[in-house]
Amino acid sequence: MDTLLWLIQNYGYAIIFIWTLLEGETIVALAGFTAYQGYLRLEYIIPIAIAGAMLGDHAFFYFGRYKGRQFLAKRPRVNEKVERIHSLAERYHGWIIFGSRFMYGFRTIIPIALGVGRVSGLKFFFLNFLGALVWGILFAFGGYAFGSTIEYFIGNVKKIEGFFVFGMIAIAIIAKGM
């Protein structure tokens, strides 16, 4: 546990930035929880998470813009998903850009698809920034706000973890004997 705390205190902000380049809901919420505990500062977590998320999304967007067609030509299944994203983008316009980071599992493919499509870089930047702003605040404050609940749950888990481990061993022994 001491090693984990040392890592959080010394590299926590870098870990948040790197992790949010690709995904990041979980790490941002956990960072909010560490802020609740006093190990990191919420006012640093939020802009770092926003910057990492935006940089990652823009890298995928411009990858789609300049290499996306070659990439998709070799991957027909991915190309089918991109076509669905294009039809959604035509119907919902900016909402797909704004909300893409809230669609778990699609966060990397949507910027690539939009880069391949006709979305302007400026429109993507603006709506992506707004989405990242809401996303960063929501998840960081969520981890912070539910900090006491998480602490309570973790404390209760520690009280019963011995019984849980004993129960799992007993179940394994009984199952093996059958």
LOROZA-907583 format. One record per residue: residue number from 1; residue in three letters; x, y, z of N, C-alpha, C in turn. Coordinates in nm, 4 decimals, decimal comma, always signed. Layout:
<nodes>
<node NUM 'ALA' <X Y Z> <X Y Z> <X Y Z>>
...
</nodes>
This chain:
<nodes>
<node 1 'MET' <+0,0820 -0,1198 +0,0000> <+0,0000 +0,0000 +0,0000> <+0,0859 +0,1256 +0,0000>>
<node 2 'ASP' <+0,1991 +0,1210 +0,0721> <+0,2879 +0,2375 +0,0755> <+0,3447 +0,2678 -0,0623>>
<node 3 'THR' <+0,3743 +0,1645 -0,1395> <+0,4268 +0,1845 -0,2751> <+0,3220 +0,2506 -0,3633>>
<node 4 'LEU' <+0,1968 +0,2065 -0,3510> <+0,0887 +0,2660 -0,4288> <+0,0712 +0,4137 -0,3946>>
<node 5 'LEU' <+0,0745 +0,4468 -0,2679> <+0,0625 +0,5871 -0,2269> <+0,1799 +0,6693 -0,2784>>
<node 6 'TRP' <+0,2993 +0,6124 -0,2744> <+0,4167 +0,6813 -0,3262> <+0,4011 +0,7077 -0,4758>>
<node 7 'LEU' <+0,3523 +0,6083 -0,5506> <+0,3297 +0,6262 -0,6946> <+0,2266 +0,7354 -0,7216>>
<node 8 'ILE' <+0,1187 +0,7338 -0,6454> <+0,0132 +0,8345 -0,6635> <+0,0672 +0,9740 -0,6352>>
<node 9 'GLN' <+0,1383 +0,9888 -0,5252> <+0,1883 +1,1205 -0,4870> <+0,2963 +1,1714 -0,5815>>
<node 10 'ASN' <+0,3782 +1,0826 -0,6365> <+0,4892 +1,1259 -0,7209> <+0,4577 +1,1254 -0,8704>>
<node 11 'TYR' <+0,3694 +1,0359 -0,9133> <+0,3424 +1,0231 -1,0564> <+0,1935 +1,0289 -1,0905>>
<node 12 'GLY' <+0,1103 +1,0624 -0,9946> <-0,0345 +1,0597 -1,0148> <-0,0828 +1,1442 -1,1307>>
<node 13 'TYR' <-0,0326 +1,2651 -1,1412> <-0,0786 +1,3545 -1,2486> <-0,0317 +1,3040 -1,3856>>
<node 14 'ALA' <+0,0898 +1,2508 -1,3926> <+0,1397 +1,1957 -1,5191> <+0,0584 +1,0727 -1,5594>>
<node 15 'ILE' <+0,0251 +0,9892 -1,4621> <-0,0557 +0,8703 -1,4904> <-0,1930 +0,9114 -1,5433>>
<node 16 'ILE' <-0,2528 +1,0117 -1,4819> <-0,3832 +1,0608 -1,5282> <-0,3724 +1,1076 -1,6727>>
<node 17 'PHE' <-0,2718 +1,1878 -1,7032> <-0,2563 +1,2409 -1,8386> <-0,2382 +1,1284 -1,9403>>
<node 18 'ILE' <-0,1478 +1,0370 -1,9135> <-0,1191 +0,9282 -2,0079> <-0,2416 +0,8388 -2,0264>>
<node 19 'TRP' <-0,3091 +0,8050 -1,9171> <-0,4247 +0,7166 -1,9249> <-0,5389 +0,7811 -2,0028>>
<node 20 'THR' <-0,5569 +0,9118 -1,9871> <-0,6679 +0,9785 -2,0551> <-0,6418 +1,0000 -2,2035>>
<node 21 'LEU' <-0,5216 +0,9737 -2,2491> <-0,4963 +0,9811 -2,3927> <-0,5807 +0,8783 -2,4691>>
<node 22 'LEU' <-0,6070 +0,7635 -2,4074> <-0,6840 +0,6579 -2,4732> <-0,8262 +0,6456 -2,4193>>
<node 23 'GLU' <-0,8394 +0,6283 -2,2933> <-0,9697 +0,6192 -2,2273> <-0,9568 +0,6999 -2,0997>>
<node 24 'GLY' <-1,0289 +0,6671 -1,9974> <-0,9974 +0,7395 -1,8767> <-1,1059 +0,7617 -1,7744>>
<node 25 'GLU' <-1,2290 +0,7161 -1,7980> <-1,3345 +0,7411 -1,7007> <-1,2942 +0,6914 -1,5626>>
<node 26 'THR' <-1,2446 +0,5696 -1,5588> <-1,2100 +0,5078 -1,4312> <-1,0960 +0,5815 -1,3631>>
<node 27 'ILE' <-0,9918 +0,6147 -1,4378> <-0,8754 +0,6797 -1,3766> <-0,9120 +0,8191 -1,3269>>
<node 28 'VAL' <-0,9981 +0,8907 -1,3978> <-1,0368 +1,0251 -1,3543> <-1,1230 +1,0167 -1,2280>>
<node 29 'ALA' <-1,2129 +0,9199 -1,2229> <-1,2942 +0,9021 -1,1017> <-1,2060 +0,8602 -0,9837>>
<node 30 'LEU' <-1,1115 +0,7702 -1,0074> <-1,0191 +0,7302 -0,9003> <-0,9311 +0,8472 -0,8569>>
<node 31 'ALA' <-0,8920 +0,9302 -0,9517> <-0,8131 +1,0487 -0,9168> <-0,8961 +1,1433 -0,8302>>
<node 32 'GLY' <-1,0253 +1,1569 -0,8621> <-1,1136 +1,2372 -0,7775> <-1,1206 +1,1808 -0,6361>>
<node 33 'PHE' <-1,1228 +1,0502 -0,6257> <-1,1228 +0,9851 -0,4943> <-0,9926 +1,0124 -0,4196>>
<node 34 'THR' <-0,8783 +1,0087 -0,4904> <-0,7509 +1,0386 -0,4236> <-0,7452 +1,1848 -0,3809>>
<node 35 'ALA' <-0,8138 +1,2719 -0,4542> <-0,8222 +1,4125 -0,4117> <-0,9048 +1,4230 -0,2838>>
<node 36 'TYR' <-1,0113 +1,3465 -0,2770> <-1,0925 +1,3437 -0,1550> <-1,0073 +1,3011 -0,0353>>
<node 37 'GLN' <-0,9166 +1,2062 -0,0583> <-0,8305 +1,1573 +0,0480> <-0,7129 +1,2504 +0,0766>>
<node 38 'GLY' <-0,6923 +1,3495 -0,0090> <-0,5876 +1,4475 +0,0152> <-0,4544 +1,4178 -0,0517>>
<node 39 'TYR' <-0,4478 +1,3179 -0,1389> <-0,3216 +1,2822 -0,2037> <-0,2956 +1,3629 -0,3312>>
<node 40 'LEU' <-0,4004 +1,3986 -0,4025> <-0,3893 +1,4808 -0,5230> <-0,4858 +1,5986 -0,5081>>
<node 41 'ARG' <-0,4726 +1,6957 -0,5987> <-0,5581 +1,8147 -0,5924> <-0,6547 +1,8155 -0,7102>>
<node 42 'LEU' <-0,7812 +1,8324 -0,6788> <-0,8867 +1,8299 -0,7795> <-0,8668 +1,9385 -0,8849>>
<node 43 'GLU' <-0,8184 +2,0540 -0,8425> <-0,7994 +2,1645 -0,9382> <-0,6872 +2,1373 -1,0383>>
<node 44 'TYR' <-0,6046 +2,0365 -1,0149> <-0,5030 +1,9939 -1,1123> <-0,5534 +1,8750 -1,1936>>
<node 45 'ILE' <-0,6282 +1,7874 -1,1289> <-0,6779 +1,6670 -1,1957> <-0,7633 +1,7028 -1,3164>>
<node 46 'ILE' <-0,8572 +1,7941 -1,2984> <-0,9531 +1,8261 -1,4041> <-0,8851 +1,8794 -1,5304>>
<node 47 'PRO' <-0,8006 +1,9832 -1,5235> <-0,7387 +2,0294 -1,6495> <-0,6437 +1,9269 -1,7111>>
<node 48 'ILE' <-0,5771 +1,8473 -1,6285> <-0,4880 +1,7441 -1,6829> <-0,5696 +1,6391 -1,7567>>
<node 49 'ALA' <-0,6815 +1,5982 -1,6989> <-0,7679 +1,4993 -1,7643> <-0,8250 +1,5549 -1,8948>>
<node 50 'ILE' <-0,8664 +1,6792 -1,8936> <-0,9208 +1,7420 -2,0142> <-0,8138 +1,7482 -2,1232>>
<node 51 'ALA' <-0,6942 +1,7912 -2,0866> <-0,5851 +1,8021 -2,1850> <-0,5494 +1,6659 -2,2429>>
<node 52 'GLY' <-0,5384 +1,5643 -2,1581> <-0,5055 +1,4305 -2,2068> <-0,6133 +1,3759 -2,2983>>
<node 53 'ALA' <-0,7389 +1,3928 -2,2594> <-0,8500 +1,3440 -2,3409> <-0,8550 +1,4141 -2,4753>>
<node 54 'MET' <-0,8371 +1,5456 -2,4735> <-0,8416 +1,6209 -2,6001> <-0,7258 +1,5841 -2,6916>>
<node 55 'LEU' <-0,6069 +1,5750 -2,6350> <-0,4905 +1,5398 -2,7171> <-0,5073 +1,4020 -2,7798>>
<node 56 'GLY' <-0,5553 +1,3056 -2,7015> <-0,5786 +1,1719 -2,7548> <-0,6822 +1,1719 -2,8657>>
<node 57 'ASP' <-0,7932 +1,2404 -2,8431> <-0,8992 +1,2459 -2,9442> <-0,8525 +1,3158 -3,0711>>
<node 58 'HIS' <-0,7746 +1,4212 -3,0568> <-0,7247 +1,4916 -3,1754> <-0,6232 +1,4076 -3,2516>>
<node 59 'ALA' <-0,5439 +1,3301 -3,1805> <-0,4503 +1,2400 -3,2489> <-0,5289 +1,1391 -3,3327>>
<node 60 'PHE' <-0,6360 +1,0840 -3,2768> <-0,7185 +0,9888 -3,3524> <-0,7914 +1,0570 -3,4676>>
<node 61 'PHE' <-0,8404 +1,1790 -3,4441> <-0,9098 +1,2535 -3,5498> <-0,8169 +1,2779 -3,6683>>
<node 62 'TYR' <-0,6954 +1,3258 -3,6419> <-0,6033 +1,3557 -3,7523> <-0,5413 +1,2297 -3,8117>>
<node 63 'PHE' <-0,5344 +1,1235 -3,7342> <-0,4977 +0,9942 -3,7929> <-0,6038 +0,9559 -3,8953>>
<node 64 'GLY' <-0,7307 +0,9717 -3,8584> <-0,8402 +0,9432 -3,9510> <-0,8358 +1,0325 -4,0734>>
<node 65 'ARG' <-0,8017 +1,1579 -4,0528> <-0,7969 +1,2535 -4,1639> <-0,6883 +1,2175 -4,2656>>
<node 66 'TYR' <-0,5703 +1,1753 -4,2175> <-0,4569 +1,1558 -4,3075> <-0,4253 +1,0094 -4,3402>>
<node 67 'LYS' <-0,4628 +0,9172 -4,2538> <-0,4319 +0,7759 -4,2790> <-0,5538 +0,6856 -4,2668>>
<node 68 'GLY' <-0,6691 +0,7435 -4,2364> <-0,7883 +0,6657 -4,2071> <-0,8364 +0,5779 -4,3210>>
<node 69 'ARG' <-0,8353 +0,6291 -4,4409> <-0,8850 +0,5505 -4,5547> <-0,7979 +0,4280 -4,5791>>
<node 70 'GLN' <-0,6667 +0,4427 -4,5681> <-0,5758 +0,3282 -4,5828> <-0,6000 +0,2275 -4,4711>>
<node 71 'PHE' <-0,6161 +0,2778 -4,3497> <-0,6413 +0,1935 -4,2334> <-0,7708 +0,1140 -4,2512>>
<node 72 'LEU' <-0,8766 +0,1804 -4,2963> <-1,0065 +0,1165 -4,3111> <-1,0121 +0,0205 -4,4291>>
<node 73 'ALA' <-0,9348 +0,0471 -4,5332> <-0,9326 -0,0411 -4,6491> <-0,8857 -0,1817 -4,6105>>
<node 74 'LYS' <-0,8013 -0,1909 -4,5100> <-0,7487 -0,3200 -4,4649> <-0,8370 -0,3841 -4,3574>>
<node 75 'ARG' <-0,9369 -0,3128 -4,3102> <-1,0210 -0,3619 -4,2002> <-1,1691 -0,3401 -4,2337>>
<node 76 'PRO' <-1,2295 -0,4312 -4,3090> <-1,3695 -0,4120 -4,3505> <-1,4686 -0,4063 -4,2348>>
<node 77 'ARG' <-1,4449 -0,4807 -4,1277> <-1,5371 -0,4771 -4,0136> <-1,5369 -0,3397 -3,9473>>
<node 78 'VAL' <-1,4201 -0,2829 -3,9322> <-1,4102 -0,1489 -3,8737> <-1,4747 -0,0478 -3,9672>>
<node 79 'ASN' <-1,4568 -0,0685 -4,0968> <-1,5146 +0,0221 -4,1963> <-1,6667 +0,0244 -4,1855>>
<node 80 'GLU' <-1,7291 -0,0903 -4,1555> <-1,8745 -0,0944 -4,1364> <-1,9157 -0,0062 -4,0182>>
<node 81 'LYS' <-1,8401 -0,0120 -3,9101> <-1,8697 +0,0706 -3,7925> <-1,8540 +0,2188 -3,8254>>
<node 82 'VAL' <-1,7533 +0,2502 -3,9045> <-1,7298 +0,3899 -3,9437> <-1,8468 +0,4411 -4,0260>>
<node 83 'GLU' <-1,8995 +0,3587 -4,1131> <-2,0153 +0,4006 -4,1931> <-2,1365 +0,4281 -4,1038>>
<node 84 'ARG' <-2,1558 +0,3461 -4,0005> <-2,2656 +0,3705 -3,9061> <-2,2441 +0,5016 -3,8305>>
<node 85 'ILE' <-2,1195 +0,5280 -3,7940> <-2,0877 +0,6525 -3,7235> <-2,1141 +0,7724 -3,8146>>
<node 86 'HIS' <-2,0806 +0,7601 -3,9434> <-2,1072 +0,8695 -4,0378> <-2,2568 +0,8969 -4,0479>>
<node 87 'SER' <-2,3374 +0,7916 -4,0517> <-2,4825 +0,8146 -4,0593> <-2,5349 +0,8780 -3,9302>>
<node 88 'LEU' <-2,4809 +0,8380 -3,8153> <-2,5191 +0,9029 -3,6891> <-2,4745 +1,0485 -3,6866>>
<node 89 'ALA' <-2,3542 +1,0755 -3,7383> <-2,3021 +1,2124 -3,7400> <-2,3880 +1,3023 -3,8283>>
<node 90 'GLU' <-2,4390 +1,2481 -3,9384> <-2,5255 +1,3276 -4,0249> <-2,6580 +1,3597 -3,9557>>
<node 91 'ARG' <-2,7078 +1,2649 -3,8780> <-2,8361 +1,2833 -3,8104> <-2,8232 +1,3710 -3,6862>>
<node 92 'TYR' <-2,7168 +1,3506 -3,6078> <-2,7047 +1,4188 -3,4783> <-2,5971 +1,5272 -3,4766>>
<node 93 'HIS' <-2,5348 +1,5516 -3,5875> <-2,4349 +1,6575 -3,6052> <-2,3354 +1,6651 -3,4893>>
<node 94 'GLY' <-2,3337 +1,7767 -3,4181> <-2,2342 +1,7994 -3,3139> <-2,2494 +1,7137 -3,1900>>
<node 95 'TRP' <-2,3676 +1,6586 -3,1671> <-2,3883 +1,5785 -3,0469> <-2,3003 +1,4548 -3,0453>>
<node 96 'ILE' <-2,2722 +1,3997 -3,1614> <-2,1878 +1,2796 -3,1661> <-2,0447 +1,3143 -3,1252>>
<node 97 'ILE' <-1,9975 +1,4338 -3,1609> <-1,8629 +1,4768 -3,1204> <-1,8617 +1,5041 -2,9704>>
<node 98 'PHE' <-1,9567 +1,5824 -2,9244> <-1,9653 +1,6177 -2,7830> <-1,9783 +1,4934 -2,6953>>
<node 99 'GLY' <-2,0634 +1,4014 -2,7338> <-2,0935 +1,2863 -2,6495> <-2,0075 +1,1646 -2,6712>>
<node 100 'SER' <-1,9157 +1,1686 -2,7663> <-1,8381 +1,0481 -2,7991> <-1,7581 +0,9954 -2,6808>>
<node 101 'ARG' <-1,7096 +1,0814 -2,5974> <-1,6287 +1,0350 -2,4839> <-1,7125 +0,9691 -2,3766>>
<node 102 'PHE' <-1,8433 +0,9842 -2,3831> <-1,9317 +0,9180 -2,2878> <-1,9790 +0,7821 -2,3400>>
<node 103 'MET' <-1,9391 +0,7475 -2,4615> <-1,9780 +0,6203 -2,5224> <-1,8629 +0,5217 -2,5067>>
<node 104 'TYR' <-1,8649 +0,4513 -2,3966> <-1,7556 +0,3597 -2,3637> <-1,7344 +0,2597 -2,4774>>
<node 105 'GLY' <-1,6096 +0,2435 -2,5161> <-1,5749 +0,1503 -2,6220> <-1,5716 +0,2121 -2,7608>>
<node 106 'PHE' <-1,6255 +0,3318 -2,7753> <-1,6280 +0,3985 -2,9052> <-1,5396 +0,5224 -2,9085>>
<node 107 'ARG' <-1,4753 +0,5505 -2,7976> <-1,4036 +0,6765 -2,7871> <-1,2891 +0,6897 -2,8865>>
<node 108 'THR' <-1,2289 +0,5804 -2,9268> <-1,1189 +0,5909 -3,0240> <-1,1686 +0,5836 -3,1677>>
<node 109 'ILE' <-1,2721 +0,5047 -3,1933> <-1,3173 +0,4885 -3,3314> <-1,3958 +0,6104 -3,3811>>
<node 110 'ILE' <-1,4699 +0,6775 -3,2925> <-1,5494 +0,7922 -3,3379> <-1,4608 +0,9057 -3,3904>>
<node 111 'PRO' <-1,3538 +0,9471 -3,3191> <-1,2685 +1,0511 -3,3769> <-1,2032 +1,0094 -3,5093>>
<node 112 'ILE' <-1,1654 +0,8822 -3,5214> <-1,1088 +0,8352 -3,6490> <-1,2134 +0,8482 -3,7589>>
<node 113 'ALA' <-1,3357 +0,8016 -3,7297> <-1,4436 +0,8088 -3,8287> <-1,4743 +0,9529 -3,8677>>
<node 114 'LEU' <-1,4761 +1,0415 -3,7708> <-1,5043 +1,1819 -3,8001> <-1,3898 +1,2450 -3,8792>>
<node 115 'GLY' <-1,2674 +1,2015 -3,8533> <-1,1530 +1,2501 -3,9303> <-1,1601 +1,2060 -4,0753>>
<node 116 'VAL' <-1,2071 +1,0839 -4,0987> <-1,2237 +1,0339 -4,2355> <-1,3357 +1,1097 -4,3051>>
<node 117 'GLY' <-1,4366 +1,1477 -4,2299> <-1,5526 +1,2178 -4,2856> <-1,5242 +1,3637 -4,3153>>
<node 118 'ARG' <-1,6320 +1,4391 -4,3230> <-1,6212 +1,5789 -4,3640> <-1,6299 +1,6776 -4,2489>>
<node 119 'VAL' <-1,6100 +1,6342 -4,1283> <-1,6162 +1,7244 -4,0139> <-1,4924 +1,8145 -4,0156>>
<node 120 'SER' <-1,5129 +1,9435 -3,9976> <-1,3993 +2,0355 -3,9976> <-1,3194 +2,0203 -3,8685>>
<node 121 'GLY' <-1,1904 +2,0451 -3,8774> <-1,1037 +2,0367 -3,7607> <-1,1426 +2,1360 -3,6528>>
<node 122 'LEU' <-1,1854 +2,2542 -3,6918> <-1,2259 +2,3574 -3,5957> <-1,3534 +2,3169 -3,5215>>
<node 123 'LYS' <-1,4507 +2,2633 -3,5929> <-1,5753 +2,2170 -3,5296> <-1,5431 +2,1024 -3,4331>>
<node 124 'PHE' <-1,4579 +2,0098 -3,4770> <-1,4203 +1,8986 -3,3897> <-1,3505 +1,9503 -3,2647>>
<node 125 'PHE' <-1,2594 +2,0450 -3,2806> <-1,1865 +2,0996 -3,1657> <-1,2829 +2,1618 -3,0645>>
<node 126 'PHE' <-1,3720 +2,2460 -3,1111> <-1,4632 +2,3169 -3,0220> <-1,5566 +2,2215 -2,9477>>
<node 127 'LEU' <-1,6233 +2,1316 -3,0209> <-1,7174 +2,0396 -2,9572> <-1,6465 +1,9341 -2,8723>>
<node 128 'ASN' <-1,5282 +1,8951 -2,9145> <-1,4491 +1,8007 -2,8357> <-1,4049 +1,8659 -2,7047>>
<node 129 'PHE' <-1,3681 +1,9928 -2,7114> <-1,3305 +2,0647 -2,5894> <-1,4476 +2,0719 -2,4919>>
<node 130 'LEU' <-1,5660 +2,1061 -2,5422> <-1,6835 +2,1132 -2,4552> <-1,7145 +1,9769 -2,3928>>
<node 131 'GLY' <-1,7064 +1,8724 -2,4729> <-1,7304 +1,7377 -2,4214> <-1,6271 +1,6981 -2,3170>>
<node 132 'ALA' <-1,4995 +1,7293 -2,3437> <-1,3922 +1,6958 -2,2491> <-1,4077 +1,7750 -2,1195>>
<node 133 'LEU' <-1,4513 +1,8982 -2,1295> <-1,4721 +1,9819 -2,0114> <-1,5796 +1,9215 -1,9204>>
<node 134 'VAL' <-1,6933 +1,8884 -1,9781> <-1,8023 +1,8291 -1,9001> <-1,7588 +1,6936 -1,8449>>
<node 135 'TRP' <-1,6958 +1,6124 -1,9289> <-1,6498 +1,4789 -1,8905> <-1,5503 +1,4852 -1,7744>>
<node 136 'GLY' <-1,4484 +1,5716 -1,7858> <-1,3466 +1,5826 -1,6817> <-1,4043 +1,6273 -1,5487>>
<node 137 'ILE' <-1,4899 +1,7272 -1,5535> <-1,5524 +1,7777 -1,4302> <-1,6441 +1,6707 -1,3697>>
<node 138 'LEU' <-1,7259 +1,6088 -1,4530> <-1,8222 +1,5102 -1,4050> <-1,7534 +1,3920 -1,3360>>
<node 139 'PHE' <-1,6540 +1,3329 -1,4001> <-1,5906 +1,2140 -1,3426> <-1,4996 +1,2477 -1,2250>>
<node 140 'ALA' <-1,4268 +1,3582 -1,2324> <-1,3399 +1,3948 -1,1198> <-1,4227 +1,4311 -0,9970>>
<node 141 'PHE' <-1,5255 +1,5139 -1,0157> <-1,6124 +1,5486 -0,9025> <-1,6907 +1,4272 -0,8539>>
<node 142 'GLY' <-1,7253 +1,3374 -0,9456> <-1,7944 +1,2147 -0,9054> <-1,7099 +1,1322 -0,8096>>
<node 143 'GLY' <-1,5830 +1,1120 -0,8436> <-1,4923 +1,0389 -0,7546> <-1,4734 +1,1101 -0,6221>>
<node 144 'TYR' <-1,4670 +1,2425 -0,6281> <-1,4500 +1,3224 -0,5065> <-1,5767 +1,3183 -0,4206>>
<node 145 'ALA' <-1,6907 +1,3392 -0,4835> <-1,8178 +1,3467 -0,4106> <-1,8552 +1,2139 -0,3452>>
<node 146 'PHE' <-1,8218 +1,1044 -0,4116> <-1,8546 +0,9740 -0,3563> <-1,7399 +0,9163 -0,2746>>
<node 147 'GLY' <-1,6430 +0,9988 -0,2407> <-1,5274 +0,9542 -0,1634> <-1,5628 +0,8906 -0,0312>>
<node 148 'SER' <-1,6533 +0,9515 +0,0413> <-1,6901 +0,8953 +0,1723> <-1,7615 +0,7614 +0,1562>>
<node 149 'THR' <-1,8435 +0,7501 +0,0525> <-1,9122 +0,6237 +0,0264> <-1,8116 +0,5148 -0,0108>>
<node 150 'ILE' <-1,7155 +0,5500 -0,0944> <-1,6126 +0,4534 -0,1342> <-1,5318 +0,4108 -0,0124>>
<node 151 'GLU' <-1,4934 +0,5058 +0,0704> <-1,4183 +0,4726 +0,1926> <-1,4992 +0,3797 +0,2825>>
<node 152 'TYR' <-1,6268 +0,4074 +0,2968> <-1,7126 +0,3237 +0,3803> <-1,7172 +0,1818 +0,3246>>
<node 153 'PHE' <-1,7349 +0,1702 +0,1921> <-1,7422 +0,0389 +0,1284> <-1,6107 -0,0368 +0,1446>>
<node 154 'ILE' <-1,4995 +0,0312 +0,1189> <-1,3683 -0,0324 +0,1321> <-1,3461 -0,0768 +0,2766>>
<node 155 'GLY' <-1,3847 +0,0074 +0,3713> <-1,3714 -0,0294 +0,5123> <-1,4526 -0,1522 +0,5471>>
<node 156 'ASN' <-1,5757 -0,1605 +0,4950> <-1,6594 -0,2771 +0,5214> <-1,6055 -0,4012 +0,4531>>
<node 157 'VAL' <-1,5494 -0,3864 +0,3350> <-1,4904 -0,5004 +0,2654> <-1,3732 -0,5550 +0,3463>>
<node 158 'LYS' <-1,2922 -0,4660 +0,4031> <-1,1780 -0,5115 +0,4833> <-1,2225 -0,5899 +0,6056>>
<node 159 'LYS' <-1,3379 -0,5542 +0,6623> <-1,3877 -0,6248 +0,7801> <-1,4271 -0,7691 +0,7479>>
<node 160 'ILE' <-1,4767 -0,7924 +0,6262> <-1,5268 -0,9254 +0,5934> <-1,4389 -1,0029 +0,4955>>
<node 161 'GLU' <-1,3261 -0,9438 +0,4522> <-1,2465 -1,0115 +0,3502> <-1,1929 -1,1465 +0,3977>>
<node 162 'GLY' <-1,1629 -1,1618 +0,5264> <-1,1179 -1,2911 +0,5786> <-1,2250 -1,3969 +0,5629>>
<node 163 'PHE' <-1,3498 -1,3611 +0,5951> <-1,4607 -1,4553 +0,5787> <-1,4824 -1,4873 +0,4307>>
<node 164 'PHE' <-1,4671 -1,3884 +0,3451> <-1,4843 -1,4085 +0,2013> <-1,3806 -1,5064 +0,1486>>
<node 165 'VAL' <-1,2541 -1,4848 +0,1834> <-1,1468 -1,5742 +0,1376> <-1,1715 -1,7154 +0,1904>>
<node 166 'PHE' <-1,2054 -1,7283 +0,3188> <-1,2349 -1,8587 +0,3779> <-1,3506 -1,9260 +0,3037>>
<node 167 'GLY' <-1,4546 -1,8510 +0,2729> <-1,5703 -1,9045 +0,2002> <-1,5330 -1,9522 +0,0609>>
<node 168 'MET' <-1,4507 -1,8757 -0,0087> <-1,4080 -1,9140 -0,1441> <-1,3247 -2,0418 -0,1406>>
<node 169 'ILE' <-1,2366 -2,0544 -0,0408> <-1,1562 -2,1762 -0,0260> <-1,2477 -2,2949 +0,0036>>
<node 170 'ALA' <-1,3452 -2,2759 +0,0925> <-1,4380 -2,3832 +0,1245> <-1,5182 -2,4266 +0,0025>>
<node 171 'ILE' <-1,5650 -2,3312 -0,0748> <-1,6409 -2,3636 -0,1972> <-1,5530 -2,4404 -0,2952>>
<node 172 'ALA' <-1,4266 -2,3999 -0,3099> <-1,3350 -2,4688 -0,4009> <-1,3104 -2,6123 -0,3571>>
<node 173 'ILE' <-1,2940 -2,6324 -0,2258> <-1,2705 -2,7676 -0,1730> <-1,3938 -2,8555 -0,1940>>
<node 174 'ILE' <-1,5098 -2,8000 -0,1652> <-1,6352 -2,8761 -0,1810> <-1,6588 -2,9094 -0,3281>>
<node 175 'ALA' <-1,6372 -2,8115 -0,4163> <-1,6564 -2,8333 -0,5591> <-1,5604 -2,9389 -0,6135>>
<node 176 'LYS' <-1,4372 -2,9382 -0,5649> <-1,3376 -3,0351 -0,6099> <-1,3758 -3,1758 -0,5643>>
<node 177 'GLY' <-1,4339 -3,1858 -0,4439> <-1,4737 -3,3155 -0,3900> <-1,5932 -3,3758 -0,4597>>
<node 178 'MET' <-1,6702 -3,2966 -0,5309> <-1,7904 -3,3478 -0,5986> <-1,7488 -3,4083 -0,7258>>
</nodes>
